[in-house]
Amino acid sequence: MSWVSTDQQDNVYAFQRDEPSAKVMVFDSRGRYLRSFGEGQFTYPHSLRVLRDGSVWTTDRQQQQIFKFSPEGKLLLSIGQKGVAGDNNSHDTFNGVSDIVMTKDGTLFASDGEGGNTRIVKMSTDGRFIASWGTKGSAPGELSGPHCVTEDSRGRLYVCDRGNKRIQVFDQDGTVVAQMAQFGTPVSIAITSDDRMFVASPAPENRLTIGTTSGEVIDKIEGLDSAHGIAVDRGGNIYVAESAGKAVLKFSKN
């Protein structure tokens, strides 16, 4: 499994990567299969998030596209040009688009870093380019393999700067406001409404680190099999998609 997300009914959306059955699979909170969609749509699934508009947003790093679906699986929007890799200054193409988040006003931010690019792209709700930032490097504001992007309760953007083994925090104009290296090699982040932060790290760390957006480390779950995507439902249950383990694991709050 590549990624996992939950909706407001605590249904679980799992992004299955393996060929030839790449698709989105939907389960209820007890693991009962509900439906699937997207068969034949994806080449190399990467991230999936049910965003604040209730839609299911996915990224395909090989097709170089972002897709928006209804919860039932109807394709509503495609962003990017299929199979066309752009550069770090492109306004209508990606090169390794890896994740997407939507802020309160509907603005979209995508991490574009699983190919040749090293940037964050800011877009309107309908996918029109607004701005981008980030160049290759390890200085503050520079990126190496930006793998995911999400936001906290204040609208600040948290970027998994995977190649630099750190989380960088930006405002929505691209100014760096913090850096964190205490959460391991970050590949995905989930942040709850109370700013509790959950960070997945792949091999060789193979763990989930639980902390806060202020940088405090609270707990760790060890022994995962290439943790990739992560989600937390309204009840505080944690879901981890294992790319090597080919499974979604659920950890109960209790």
Backbone bond lengths (Angstrom), bond angles and torsions (degrees), N, CA, C in turn:
res aa  C-N    CA-C-N  psi(-1)  N-CA   C-N-CA  omega(-1)  CA-C   N-CA-C  phi
1 M - - - 1.464 - - 1.532 110.32 -
2 S 1.308 115.67 140.07 1.447 119.25 -178.04 1.529 112.74 -92.23
3 W 1.339 117.28 -40.75 1.468 119.44 -174.06 1.521 109.37 -153.19
4 V 1.326 116.13 167.27 1.456 121.39 178.56 1.525 108.52 -149.13
5 S 1.349 115.77 147.34 1.456 121.15 177.38 1.525 108.29 -150.22
6 T 1.325 116.81 165.07 1.461 121.90 177.90 1.520 109.81 -128.93
7 D 1.355 116.13 154.06 1.461 120.06 177.71 1.525 110.39 -105.23
8 Q 1.325 116.98 -172.42 1.463 121.32 -176.24 1.526 112.84 -71.24
9 Q 1.315 117.45 -13.52 1.466 121.43 174.92 1.528 111.39 -98.28
10 D 1.324 115.80 8.29 1.460 123.59 -178.72 1.531 113.12 64.81
11 N 1.336 116.37 21.54 1.458 119.19 167.78 1.522 108.91 -69.92
12 V 1.318 116.22 150.68 1.464 122.75 -174.25 1.528 109.15 -110.64
13 Y 1.332 116.16 125.40 1.459 122.68 178.42 1.525 108.06 -108.16
14 A 1.327 116.64 117.85 1.459 121.96 -178.84 1.524 109.14 -112.36
15 F 1.334 116.00 134.26 1.462 121.87 -177.70 1.521 108.02 -100.29
16 Q 1.334 116.32 107.81 1.458 121.52 -178.15 1.521 109.72 -88.85
17 R 1.318 116.23 125.33 1.459 121.57 -174.43 1.519 112.92 -92.48
18 D 1.317 118.96 -34.72 1.457 122.16 -166.67 1.523 112.69 -59.39
19 E 1.312 115.48 134.60 1.464 121.56 171.86 1.529 109.28 -75.74
20 P 1.361 119.55 149.42 1.468 124.65 1.32 1.515 113.30 -94.63
21 S 1.328 116.97 19.03 1.461 120.03 -170.71 1.519 113.22 -112.70
22 A 1.335 117.72 34.38 1.462 120.06 177.29 1.526 109.16 -60.10
23 K 1.337 116.37 128.21 1.461 120.75 -175.55 1.520 109.89 -171.46
24 V 1.330 115.25 172.40 1.455 122.80 172.23 1.524 107.80 -99.47
25 M 1.330 116.27 128.69 1.465 121.80 178.03 1.523 108.49 -115.06
26 V 1.333 116.69 136.19 1.457 122.14 -175.83 1.529 109.44 -118.35
27 F 1.337 115.58 131.81 1.458 122.91 179.86 1.525 109.43 -129.73
28 D 1.319 117.62 157.77 1.450 118.55 169.64 1.521 109.04 -81.54
29 S 1.321 117.15 179.04 1.470 121.09 -173.10 1.528 112.83 -67.44
30 R 1.331 117.20 -14.35 1.463 120.82 178.27 1.523 112.20 -97.11
31 G 1.346 115.86 2.18 1.452 119.62 178.04 1.510 114.77 91.70
32 R 1.332 117.67 9.08 1.464 120.61 178.91 1.522 109.57 -79.07
33 Y 1.322 115.76 128.04 1.469 121.23 -178.06 1.524 110.15 -65.84
34 L 1.354 115.86 132.55 1.460 121.18 179.24 1.529 112.21 -109.31
35 R 1.316 116.78 -49.36 1.470 120.07 -176.61 1.522 108.41 -171.13
36 S 1.319 115.29 172.66 1.458 121.39 171.95 1.515 108.33 -144.31
37 F 1.319 115.85 160.74 1.461 120.69 177.66 1.517 109.88 -158.21
38 G 1.328 115.30 166.11 1.453 121.47 176.54 1.507 115.11 92.83
39 E 1.339 118.17 5.10 1.461 119.57 178.60 1.534 109.70 -56.91
40 G 1.317 116.45 128.37 1.451 121.39 -178.46 1.521 114.41 84.99
41 Q 1.327 117.01 -3.91 1.463 121.01 -177.31 1.526 112.15 -87.41
42 F 1.323 116.76 -30.62 1.458 120.87 -168.30 1.522 112.26 -111.25
43 T 1.341 114.70 147.29 1.460 121.54 173.95 1.522 110.96 -104.56
44 Y 1.341 116.64 -48.55 1.462 121.05 177.70 1.529 108.06 -141.41
45 P 1.341 116.94 84.92 1.462 120.89 -179.93 1.524 111.92 -56.76
46 H 1.328 115.53 139.69 1.459 118.57 176.18 1.524 111.27 -122.46
47 S 1.328 118.27 -81.24 1.460 118.95 -177.77 1.519 111.51 -110.33
48 L 1.325 114.96 158.54 1.466 123.30 174.64 1.514 107.69 -143.11
49 R 1.311 115.56 130.19 1.469 119.94 175.73 1.521 109.69 -140.06
50 V 1.345 115.78 133.83 1.449 120.51 167.56 1.526 105.53 -85.69
51 L 1.338 116.47 108.10 1.459 120.70 -172.72 1.526 111.60 -89.77
52 R 1.319 116.61 179.06 1.452 121.87 -170.11 1.525 113.00 -64.52
53 D 1.336 118.43 -16.17 1.462 120.32 175.87 1.525 111.90 -84.53
54 G 1.323 117.85 0.86 1.451 122.26 179.24 1.507 114.46 84.71
55 S 1.319 117.37 -6.77 1.454 121.75 -179.83 1.531 110.58 -83.81
56 V 1.319 114.57 159.68 1.464 121.91 179.06 1.523 107.73 -100.46
57 W 1.328 116.41 115.65 1.462 122.51 -177.74 1.519 108.82 -108.40
58 T 1.326 116.67 131.29 1.463 121.53 -179.32 1.523 110.22 -128.70
59 T 1.323 115.11 157.05 1.465 120.80 173.06 1.511 109.27 -121.84
60 D 1.325 115.30 144.24 1.461 122.47 175.30 1.522 106.80 -125.66
61 R 1.303 115.98 107.81 1.466 119.78 -170.59 1.526 112.39 -73.61
62 Q 1.336 118.70 -19.04 1.461 120.63 179.00 1.527 111.17 -90.11
63 Q 1.316 116.88 -38.25 1.460 119.73 174.51 1.527 112.01 -74.80
64 Q 1.339 116.28 -14.24 1.474 122.25 179.25 1.528 111.05 64.09
65 Q 1.344 116.01 41.42 1.453 119.73 -176.35 1.519 112.69 -138.63
66 I 1.333 113.22 156.49 1.462 123.39 169.89 1.523 106.94 -111.51
67 F 1.339 116.63 135.39 1.459 121.38 179.02 1.521 109.95 -120.43
68 K 1.328 115.54 139.53 1.457 122.43 173.46 1.524 108.10 -113.13
69 F 1.352 116.23 126.72 1.456 122.62 178.70 1.524 110.18 -120.74
70 S 1.318 115.43 154.56 1.460 119.41 165.88 1.524 107.63 -71.45
71 P 1.340 118.91 163.82 1.468 119.92 178.15 1.525 113.13 -59.47
72 E 1.344 116.27 -22.98 1.458 120.53 179.36 1.531 112.87 -86.95
73 G 1.348 116.43 -9.26 1.448 119.58 175.19 1.505 116.02 107.35
74 K 1.321 118.73 8.95 1.464 120.36 176.72 1.518 109.58 -77.92
75 L 1.326 116.97 128.50 1.454 120.97 178.93 1.525 109.15 -72.03
76 L 1.334 116.67 123.39 1.456 122.47 -175.98 1.522 113.23 -108.25
77 L 1.331 117.43 -28.14 1.468 120.36 -174.21 1.517 109.68 -160.87
78 S 1.320 116.50 141.41 1.460 122.92 170.49 1.519 108.10 -123.83
79 I 1.321 117.34 135.57 1.460 123.05 178.14 1.520 107.91 -121.39
80 G 1.310 116.96 134.17 1.457 121.86 -176.03 1.513 110.97 97.96
81 Q 1.319 116.04 166.47 1.459 122.07 -179.51 1.527 109.62 -104.38
82 K 1.312 115.99 126.35 1.454 121.22 -174.38 1.527 111.44 -58.06
83 G 1.330 115.53 121.46 1.451 122.26 175.52 1.508 115.39 73.46
84 V 1.334 117.56 7.23 1.464 121.44 -178.82 1.522 108.88 -106.36
85 A 1.317 117.25 118.00 1.456 122.40 179.81 1.522 110.04 -93.85
86 G 1.328 115.99 121.11 1.454 120.32 177.45 1.512 111.38 -92.90
87 D 1.328 115.69 -173.04 1.454 120.33 176.68 1.521 110.15 -109.07
88 N 1.314 116.46 -173.43 1.457 121.09 -174.11 1.527 113.26 -70.24
89 N 1.326 117.19 -9.97 1.463 120.79 179.95 1.524 113.15 -109.94
90 S 1.322 117.35 4.78 1.460 120.69 -174.92 1.521 112.05 -67.89
91 H 1.340 115.61 146.91 1.459 121.90 177.69 1.526 112.53 -101.64
92 D 1.336 118.43 -12.85 1.461 119.62 -174.47 1.522 113.62 -138.98
93 T 1.319 117.72 10.37 1.464 121.39 176.84 1.522 109.61 -139.21
94 F 1.333 115.10 159.01 1.461 122.74 177.31 1.523 109.00 -120.98
95 N 1.336 115.09 169.14 1.457 120.97 170.81 1.522 108.16 -141.95
96 G 1.340 113.96 83.15 1.456 120.33 -178.18 1.510 113.02 95.74
97 V 1.338 117.70 41.30 1.463 120.03 -179.85 1.527 108.95 -61.70
98 S 1.331 116.41 130.05 1.454 120.14 -166.96 1.522 115.25 -119.64
99 D 1.336 119.39 -23.75 1.465 119.74 -176.83 1.524 109.02 -166.62
100 I 1.349 115.98 166.89 1.457 120.67 -178.43 1.524 110.12 -151.70
101 V 1.332 115.75 147.01 1.459 121.97 176.60 1.523 107.95 -139.06
102 M 1.340 116.16 152.69 1.461 122.32 177.01 1.520 109.02 -120.00
103 T 1.334 117.04 128.26 1.459 121.44 179.52 1.527 110.47 -86.66
104 K 1.321 117.02 177.65 1.462 121.85 -172.50 1.524 112.93 -60.16
105 D 1.329 117.67 -32.24 1.460 120.11 -179.11 1.525 112.89 -89.13
106 G 1.333 117.33 7.58 1.454 121.15 178.18 1.510 115.09 90.47
107 T 1.323 118.34 0.07 1.458 121.26 177.92 1.528 109.62 -68.83
108 L 1.321 115.88 139.18 1.462 122.58 178.39 1.525 110.32 -102.88
109 F 1.327 115.79 140.68 1.455 122.45 172.35 1.526 107.81 -128.54
110 A 1.330 116.26 127.75 1.460 121.48 179.94 1.519 109.98 -119.21
111 S 1.327 115.65 139.96 1.470 120.10 170.39 1.522 107.14 -89.43
112 D 1.331 115.67 130.92 1.464 122.58 -175.19 1.511 107.16 -123.85
113 G 1.346 116.49 83.73 1.456 117.86 -169.82 1.511 116.44 -152.67
114 E 1.348 118.15 14.10 1.454 120.15 177.60 1.523 111.48 -98.41
115 G 1.335 116.57 15.71 1.461 122.60 175.62 1.511 108.34 -137.25
116 G 1.317 116.07 -125.84 1.459 119.41 -178.45 1.517 114.38 -89.30
117 N 1.337 117.86 -11.74 1.457 120.13 -174.97 1.524 112.21 -91.48
118 T 1.330 115.01 160.65 1.470 121.28 -179.37 1.524 107.98 -143.12
119 R 1.328 116.21 69.26 1.459 118.50 -172.78 1.518 112.13 -151.66
120 I 1.344 113.52 167.51 1.451 123.84 168.89 1.523 107.11 -111.70
121 V 1.338 116.82 132.09 1.462 121.98 -177.89 1.520 109.03 -111.26
122 K 1.335 116.63 129.17 1.459 123.76 177.87 1.521 108.33 -101.65
123 M 1.356 116.53 130.08 1.453 121.34 -176.19 1.523 110.73 -138.38
124 S 1.331 115.30 160.32 1.459 120.83 172.69 1.529 109.11 -74.77
125 T 1.333 116.29 172.89 1.454 121.22 -177.92 1.519 112.55 -58.13
126 D 1.335 116.71 -32.13 1.459 120.36 -179.22 1.529 112.99 -93.43
127 G 1.335 116.98 12.47 1.450 121.07 172.54 1.511 116.25 90.46
128 R 1.318 118.46 8.28 1.467 120.18 178.40 1.524 109.94 -76.95
129 F 1.329 115.28 135.47 1.471 122.59 -178.35 1.527 110.68 -63.31
130 I 1.338 116.05 134.82 1.467 122.32 174.35 1.521 110.14 -114.03
131 A 1.326 116.86 -50.95 1.470 121.27 -176.96 1.523 108.46 -166.08
132 S 1.336 115.52 169.80 1.464 120.82 172.78 1.518 108.70 -150.20
133 W 1.333 115.52 160.35 1.471 119.85 174.70 1.520 109.12 -150.85
134 G 1.322 114.32 159.54 1.457 121.68 177.20 1.516 112.35 115.40
135 T 1.313 116.23 131.27 1.459 123.24 172.66 1.526 108.17 -130.16
136 K 1.327 115.77 165.49 1.459 121.11 -178.36 1.523 110.45 -68.75
137 G 1.341 116.36 129.97 1.458 120.24 177.10 1.503 111.46 157.18
138 S 1.318 116.03 -175.13 1.463 121.59 -176.85 1.525 113.22 -121.77
139 A 1.324 118.04 0.78 1.456 121.09 176.39 1.533 109.54 -72.46
140 P 1.330 118.20 163.16 1.463 119.67 176.91 1.530 111.28 -54.06
141 G 1.325 115.42 129.74 1.458 120.76 -178.99 1.505 114.09 90.78
142 E 1.330 117.89 -19.88 1.459 121.59 174.91 1.525 109.05 -85.16
143 L 1.335 116.41 158.38 1.454 120.62 -172.45 1.523 111.37 -134.47
144 S 1.334 114.99 154.14 1.459 121.33 174.08 1.524 107.61 -140.32
145 G 1.326 116.04 99.53 1.459 120.11 -178.27 1.504 114.11 70.15
146 P 1.341 119.15 53.54 1.471 119.54 176.22 1.521 110.36 -60.10
147 H 1.319 116.37 116.83 1.463 122.32 -166.52 1.518 113.47 -105.27
148 C 1.324 118.23 -24.21 1.457 120.08 177.40 1.521 109.28 -156.82
149 V 1.333 115.22 163.73 1.459 121.61 177.19 1.518 108.44 -146.54
150 T 1.328 116.50 135.36 1.457 121.36 174.80 1.523 107.88 -149.21
151 E 1.327 117.80 -179.71 1.462 120.78 -176.05 1.516 111.33 -131.38
152 D 1.344 115.60 159.26 1.456 120.52 175.10 1.534 109.37 -101.95
153 S 1.327 116.79 -172.35 1.461 121.20 -175.84 1.523 112.68 -67.13
154 R 1.322 116.62 -18.36 1.465 121.18 179.30 1.523 112.96 -94.82
155 G 1.321 116.60 1.72 1.453 120.57 179.67 1.511 114.23 82.96
156 R 1.322 117.92 9.08 1.466 120.70 175.86 1.523 109.44 -76.70
157 L 1.314 116.85 147.76 1.453 122.71 -174.93 1.523 110.61 -100.85
158 Y 1.319 115.39 129.37 1.468 122.74 179.58 1.520 108.15 -107.42
159 V 1.317 117.05 120.79 1.460 122.94 -175.21 1.527 109.17 -115.11
160 C 1.339 116.01 127.65 1.461 120.48 173.21 1.524 108.20 -76.80
161 D 1.307 116.21 99.39 1.468 122.78 178.35 1.526 107.14 -86.92
162 R 1.309 114.55 74.96 1.472 121.76 -165.95 1.519 112.92 -58.68
163 G 1.332 117.19 -47.67 1.455 119.94 -176.69 1.511 113.62 -63.97
164 N 1.332 116.43 -25.89 1.463 121.10 178.29 1.530 112.60 -96.99
165 K 1.323 117.31 2.83 1.458 123.66 177.49 1.524 111.84 53.35
166 R 1.327 114.07 49.24 1.455 118.78 179.94 1.527 109.63 -153.02
167 I 1.312 115.40 162.24 1.455 122.76 168.66 1.522 106.75 -102.81
168 Q 1.316 117.13 130.82 1.458 120.98 172.71 1.528 108.81 -110.14
169 V 1.305 115.54 137.79 1.459 122.38 -179.54 1.518 108.60 -111.37
170 F 1.330 116.33 128.19 1.460 122.62 -177.59 1.527 110.16 -123.30
171 D 1.319 116.34 154.63 1.454 117.91 163.32 1.527 107.84 -80.48
172 Q 1.318 117.15 178.17 1.457 119.26 -172.94 1.520 113.85 -77.34
173 D 1.327 116.96 0.03 1.466 121.51 173.42 1.518 112.27 -104.06
174 G 1.347 116.52 1.72 1.458 120.31 175.52 1.512 115.69 95.33
175 T 1.314 118.04 9.19 1.466 120.99 177.07 1.528 110.12 -83.13
176 V 1.327 116.97 130.49 1.467 120.92 178.66 1.514 109.96 -70.83
177 V 1.332 115.84 130.57 1.459 119.74 177.65 1.527 112.46 -116.85
178 A 1.342 117.74 -15.85 1.469 120.33 178.59 1.518 109.62 -166.19
179 Q 1.342 115.08 158.46 1.460 122.80 171.77 1.524 108.09 -135.14
180 M 1.330 116.51 143.41 1.458 121.42 -179.75 1.519 109.22 -135.70
181 A 1.325 116.80 125.90 1.468 121.84 178.32 1.520 111.96 -115.10
182 Q 1.328 117.62 3.81 1.460 121.45 -173.95 1.529 113.43 -88.07
183 F 1.341 117.81 3.03 1.463 120.54 -177.18 1.531 112.17 -107.69
184 G 1.313 117.38 17.78 1.455 120.38 178.06 1.515 111.92 78.72
185 T 1.328 115.74 -157.37 1.459 121.83 178.06 1.520 108.29 -87.95
186 P 1.329 118.96 102.52 1.464 119.61 -170.57 1.521 112.33 -82.64
187 V 1.351 116.12 132.80 1.460 119.98 173.42 1.530 112.03 -117.86
188 S 1.323 117.39 -23.13 1.458 119.95 173.76 1.520 109.70 -154.97
189 I 1.327 114.55 153.18 1.458 121.62 -178.13 1.523 108.70 -135.49
190 A 1.327 116.62 138.06 1.456 122.76 167.40 1.522 107.59 -120.26
191 I 1.327 117.00 134.41 1.462 122.03 179.51 1.521 108.57 -125.19
192 T 1.330 117.30 126.04 1.454 121.91 -179.29 1.525 110.22 -85.29
193 S 1.324 115.79 173.17 1.468 120.65 -175.95 1.523 112.74 -65.15
194 D 1.340 117.30 -22.31 1.463 121.06 176.98 1.528 111.91 -95.98
195 D 1.333 116.42 16.94 1.467 123.89 176.26 1.517 113.86 63.86
196 R 1.310 115.99 30.84 1.455 120.40 165.60 1.529 107.28 -80.03
197 M 1.319 117.13 135.56 1.461 121.21 -172.81 1.536 110.48 -118.65
198 F 1.340 114.99 136.67 1.457 122.61 -178.97 1.524 107.36 -125.05
199 V 1.326 116.63 122.41 1.460 121.74 -172.76 1.521 109.51 -123.38
200 A 1.333 116.33 125.63 1.459 121.84 177.73 1.516 110.19 -95.05
201 S 1.323 116.11 138.31 1.467 122.85 176.98 1.524 108.37 -127.40
202 P 1.333 118.22 133.90 1.472 121.89 -177.64 1.524 111.33 -83.96
203 A 1.335 115.40 -168.60 1.463 120.79 174.98 1.530 109.46 -61.00
204 P 1.350 118.48 143.24 1.465 126.13 6.95 1.532 114.19 -87.96
205 E 1.348 117.90 -1.89 1.465 119.46 -178.29 1.519 111.45 -73.12
206 N 1.334 116.54 -47.50 1.468 121.93 175.41 1.523 112.18 51.57
207 R 1.323 115.13 58.15 1.460 117.65 -178.36 1.525 111.46 -149.52
208 L 1.314 113.15 166.04 1.452 123.02 171.72 1.516 107.60 -115.86
209 T 1.326 116.72 127.28 1.459 120.89 179.03 1.523 108.77 -109.73
210 I 1.318 115.39 129.80 1.462 122.29 -179.73 1.520 108.33 -106.76
211 G 1.328 116.32 130.89 1.453 120.26 -178.85 1.509 111.32 -158.56
212 T 1.316 115.39 -153.71 1.458 121.56 179.47 1.523 109.32 -128.60
213 T 1.313 115.99 162.47 1.456 120.11 179.95 1.525 112.34 -69.82
214 S 1.317 117.46 -11.34 1.466 120.46 174.09 1.524 111.78 -82.82
215 G 1.337 117.14 -6.08 1.456 120.76 175.73 1.510 115.56 105.82
216 E 1.321 118.43 -0.17 1.459 121.17 179.58 1.527 110.22 -74.36
217 V 1.330 117.03 134.77 1.464 122.31 173.58 1.520 107.88 -97.31
218 I 1.350 116.27 124.85 1.461 121.38 -175.01 1.519 112.02 -104.16
219 D 1.330 117.52 -42.96 1.455 120.33 -174.43 1.531 109.17 -159.45
220 K 1.331 115.84 168.13 1.459 121.56 177.16 1.519 109.38 -140.69
221 I 1.329 115.47 145.29 1.458 122.37 170.85 1.518 106.63 -114.12
222 E 1.314 116.69 117.22 1.460 122.22 -174.83 1.538 110.78 -99.58
223 G 1.327 115.29 171.44 1.447 121.16 170.18 1.508 115.83 79.91
224 L 1.325 118.34 23.02 1.462 121.11 177.33 1.527 109.68 -81.49
225 D 1.331 115.85 165.84 1.464 120.82 -176.70 1.527 108.36 -113.54
226 S 1.337 115.57 85.28 1.472 122.92 -177.94 1.517 111.45 57.83
227 A 1.325 115.73 63.61 1.462 121.29 175.75 1.525 109.96 -56.74
228 H 1.310 116.99 134.90 1.465 121.14 -176.60 1.524 111.07 -127.60
229 G 1.337 117.82 -74.38 1.458 120.65 177.91 1.508 111.24 -93.62
230 I 1.351 116.11 157.47 1.459 120.60 -178.25 1.514 109.66 -148.46
231 A 1.342 116.31 145.74 1.463 121.74 178.22 1.522 108.58 -149.10
232 V 1.341 115.39 156.74 1.463 121.86 176.29 1.522 107.48 -133.04
233 D 1.338 116.94 127.77 1.462 118.92 -178.89 1.521 111.18 -86.07
234 R 1.337 116.46 -178.60 1.472 121.12 -174.80 1.520 112.35 -65.44
235 G 1.328 117.12 -24.14 1.453 120.62 179.48 1.510 114.19 -88.95
236 G 1.331 116.70 1.14 1.456 120.46 179.46 1.509 114.67 89.13
237 N 1.333 118.10 4.56 1.459 120.41 175.65 1.527 109.62 -72.58
238 I 1.326 116.11 141.09 1.464 122.23 -175.61 1.529 108.97 -106.40
239 Y 1.327 115.36 135.42 1.466 121.36 176.58 1.532 108.58 -119.87
240 V 1.326 115.74 132.09 1.459 121.75 179.96 1.525 109.07 -124.85
241 A 1.333 116.64 125.68 1.459 121.53 173.53 1.525 108.45 -91.47
242 E 1.323 116.29 123.16 1.462 122.14 178.64 1.529 109.11 -99.24
243 S 1.325 116.68 118.97 1.460 119.27 -178.80 1.524 111.92 -72.69
244 A 1.328 117.84 -37.69 1.466 120.77 177.62 1.523 111.24 -84.09
245 G 1.329 116.28 -37.54 1.457 120.23 179.59 1.512 113.59 -73.42
246 K 1.359 116.51 -14.39 1.466 122.43 177.44 1.522 111.78 54.25
247 A 1.338 115.06 45.32 1.459 119.89 -177.56 1.526 109.69 -151.92
248 V 1.328 114.92 162.92 1.456 121.53 168.81 1.524 107.10 -111.79
249 L 1.330 116.75 124.22 1.458 122.39 179.50 1.520 110.07 -101.91
250 K 1.324 116.51 140.67 1.456 121.29 177.03 1.530 108.43 -114.59
251 F 1.336 115.60 129.08 1.464 122.34 176.06 1.517 107.75 -114.45
252 S 1.321 115.87 119.54 1.458 121.04 -178.30 1.520 110.96 -75.80
253 K 1.316 115.39 144.86 1.457 120.57 179.00 1.518 111.16 -60.98
254 N 1.319 117.34 -31.27 1.470 122.16 -178.81 1.525 112.13 -90.20
